[in-house]
Amino acid sequence: MDKTWAEVTCEIPAAMIDLLADFLVELSGNGVSIDNLELDTFSLDTMDEAPVKTVRAYFTPDDELEEKLAALNRFIQEHAPAYGDAAPAPPTVTTLREEDWATGWRQHFAPTRIGRKLVIKPTWEPFSPEPGDLVIELDPGMAFGTGTHPTTRLCLEALEKLGTAGDVLDVGTGSGILAMAAVKLGAQRVVGTDIDPDAVAVARENCAMNGVTAELVTTPLADIPGQFSVVLANILAEDLVRMAADLTAKVAPGGFLILSGILVERESYVIDGFVSTGLTLAETTREGEWSCLLYQAGQ
Ligand SMILES: C[S@@+](CC[C@H](N)C(=O)[O-])C[C@H]1O[C@@H](n2cnc3c(N)ncnc32)[C@H](O)[C@@H]1O
């Protein structure tokens, strides 16, 4: 008999996307898709204006599906009112055949423009770049970092604004998305490190697919030699604070440190954790519940 999937569709307030997506990934063990991340319709401005978003998750129909759907409905009913939806609709379920799932899942991903020049494009999508566009090909679903998460987007925007004429260090490289963007934006030398060897393997494949050269390693941060004009770290707030001295030591005089992965409510915790480093907080950018801090080292 053909294998089938249960496609579960949730209509939720836009500001609740991250919360629900995390819950769904945990519950289903699969990735999720979010509508309206298309190139033409998505921008940070329109995201705030769009009141409702569609999030889809994919479950294998098994004995636990009913239970999981009930847990999902409870989660939505409990949390959506805090985001302004007093009467959230329960999720709907459609059964998909394996072959429809394989193509149906893909249809929810489209090329996404981030900042002015960067475009993240799924490998299967045709795309005609504008002059000056820097296109990164990336398939969702392997390592963290497909450009759809606000913490990644905030880093990419910061990186594009800074320009990357010198050397760049990407701490917690995941899919390698930030490392690849740094190369495309003109960095001379890019080093990406991750504690997860699988992520490094994926990042290497992605770099090869995009024809970019970066040094991708599992070397612990403290053991990476040299200093860099830009250091990026999109990891958890607690890790950023724990690694504050090592991250700072890697920033060249006058260079920049971009910190992401910080919930807005944890922003002051991270800022406090970097006070003793001597770096200057140059800019704070936010998207939804996520915050990104840009620090600069003295000359
Ligand atoms: C949120 S993902 C970021 C991926 C990508 N850089 C992006 O911006 O989308 C965080 C990554 O950091 C890695 N990581 C966590 N702690 C780390 C550490 N102490 N040193 C290096 N990598 C770390 C994780 O394995 C994961 O791949």
The ligand as a Tripos MOL2 file, in Angstrom:
@<TRIPOS>MOLECULE
LIG
   27    29     1     0     0
SMALL
NO_CHARGES

@<TRIPOS>ATOM
      1 C1         21.1350   28.3160   15.4440 C.3       1 LIG1
      2 S1         22.2770   27.3650   14.5490 S.3       1 LIG1
      3 C2         22.9670   28.6170   13.4860 C.3       1 LIG1
      4 C3         23.2430   28.1360   12.0900 C.3       1 LIG1
      5 C4         23.6550   29.2250   11.1080 C.3       1 LIG1
      6 N1         24.8960   29.8620   11.5010 N.3       1 LIG1
      7 C5         22.5670   30.2760   10.9720 C.2       1 LIG1
      8 O1         22.8100   31.4240   11.3290 O.co2     1 LIG1
      9 O2         21.4720   29.9530   10.4960 O.co2     1 LIG1
     10 C6         23.5230   27.1600   15.7910 C.3       1 LIG1
     11 C7         24.6520   26.2230   15.4250 C.3       1 LIG1
     12 O3         25.6570   26.3970   16.4170 O.3       1 LIG1
     13 C8         26.2450   25.1600   16.7360 C.3       1 LIG1
     14 N2         26.8560   25.3420   18.0690 N.ar      1 LIG1
     15 C9         26.2550   25.3530   19.2780 C.ar      1 LIG1
     16 N3         27.1600   25.5990   20.2580 N.ar      1 LIG1
     17 C10        28.3620   25.7550   19.6470 C.ar      1 LIG1
     18 C11        29.6940   26.0160   20.1000 C.ar      1 LIG1
     19 N4         29.9650   26.1690   21.3860 N.pl3     1 LIG1
     20 N5         30.6870   26.1070   19.1880 N.ar      1 LIG1
     21 C12        30.4250   25.9380   17.8720 C.ar      1 LIG1
     22 N6         29.1920   25.6670   17.3780 N.ar      1 LIG1
     23 C13        28.1760   25.5900   18.2430 C.ar      1 LIG1
     24 C14        25.1040   24.1720   16.6110 C.3       1 LIG1
     25 O4         25.5760   22.8650   16.3790 O.3       1 LIG1
     26 C15        24.3070   24.7460   15.4190 C.3       1 LIG1
     27 O5         24.7170   24.1680   14.2030 O.3       1 LIG1
@<TRIPOS>BOND
     1     1     2 1
     2     2     3 1
     3     2    10 1
     4     3     4 1
     5     4     5 1
     6     5     6 1
     7     5     7 1
     8     7     8 2
     9     7     9 1
    10    10    11 1
    11    11    12 1
    12    11    26 1
    13    12    13 1
    14    13    14 1
    15    13    24 1
    16    14    15 ar
    17    14    23 ar
    18    15    16 ar
    19    16    17 ar
    20    17    18 ar
    21    17    23 ar
    22    18    19 1
    23    18    20 ar
    24    20    21 ar
    25    21    22 ar
    26    22    23 ar
    27    24    25 1
    28    24    26 1
    29    26    27 1
@<TRIPOS>SUBSTRUCTURE
     1 LIG1         1 GROUP 0 **** ****
